[in-house]
């Protein structure tokens, strides 16, 4: 347990940020899930629309250090590739 005043404050701050970051991570995962579901169904139009929402979510999460920048870029790349395969 934290002993100093500053350590106690840091603990409170971490708890507040954790709640916010969990919310943002959930929102990001939901957006990605929508794209993956559309790809699984083979619905290219829905996948493109869902991707237009998911890509900014992923990159925003990367900017806010919720996920690593390379992780977000890799996810965007893989989803884009999967959508492109649907068009063929």
Long-range contacts (C-beta under 8 A, 24 or more apart in sequence): 21-64, 21-66, 24-60, 24-61, 24-64, 24-66, 25-61, 25-66, 25-67, 27-57, 28-54, 28-57, 28-58, 28-60, 28-61, 28-66, 28-67, 31-57, 31-58, 32-57, 32-58, 32-75, 32-79, 35-79, 35-83, 36-79, 39-79, 39-82, 39-83, 39-86, 42-86, 44-83, 44-86, 44-87, 47-82, 47-83, 47-86, 48-83, 51-79, 51-80, 51-83, 54-79
